[in-house]
Amino acid sequence: MVAKVIDGKVIAADLRARVAVDAARIKREHGVTPGLAAVLVGSDPASQVYVRSKVKQTEAAGMASFEHLLPVNASQAELLAVVEKLNRDPLVHGILVQLPLPAGLDPQAIVAAIDPAKDVDGLSPVNAGRIANGLPALTPCTPLGCIILAKTVHASLEGMNAIIIGRSNLVGRPLVQLLLNENATVTIAHSRTRDLASMCARADLVLAAVGKPEMVKANWIKPGATVIDVGINRIALADGKTRLVGDVAYNEVLEVAGAVTPVPGGVGQMTVACLLVNTLRAACAIHALGQPAV
Ligand code: GUN
């Protein structure tokens, strides 16, 4: 049987549309326009693409968008000053500093300087700690997107055997906490894990976030398992062109899995949609408007 393809494009568009409806409501009822500030240091082409897409989708959802571009040689103090100004700006409810930062800047110190109430990336020590304690918090966008996608297949993740491949601060580590909060049984695997293939073969839910092109093979997958592919890798083809592939060998896994996300068109679409959700949530919390509908 061929796996169900989890259509991140459709699910993200639906989420963005629901955010837009609620953003319009709080504007109408409370005069609050949720605002997201994106800070980009330097001119890394991939980061420029991400930030442009964030700006476009924020505006399309009827929210205010603020963009701060700093030169690649900006100092730690200059970047901190921008973050502190945004912390104080009443029109800004969400602050995102695009990662990775150029060499010489300390991302941990910058992220820690973001007001936790405006930390829509959910990466600050306060939000990471709250998530680890099972408390309400702004939640990292890509892991949140993974959970939403998995829940389009399984109404509940309770009791499922989940394996996360990759232990990054941006994805793998927060995913552990979010899956635990869903009452899944969680294994986290990484570059030193022994016999990854057989560990994977026991999982009902596989989340691949290692950044290794097509590493997860069909014979690692339990028949019928749900596979969420967080990888976005650009590989060179023989004809000189390039192609985007995930961390999962998609075509072969499609023959074994129960459901699988494509790359592109899977998790990637969800990250920005979840950022909009977090900006709406942050605006509602800052203005004490109660939880939004989304
Ligand atoms: N770079 C790649 N993904 C992300 C993300 O989710 N947030 C930030 N700030 N930078 C990123």
Residues whose N, C-alpha, C, O or C-beta is under 5 A from the ligand:
A	BS01	GUN	L96 V97 Q98 L99 P100 D121
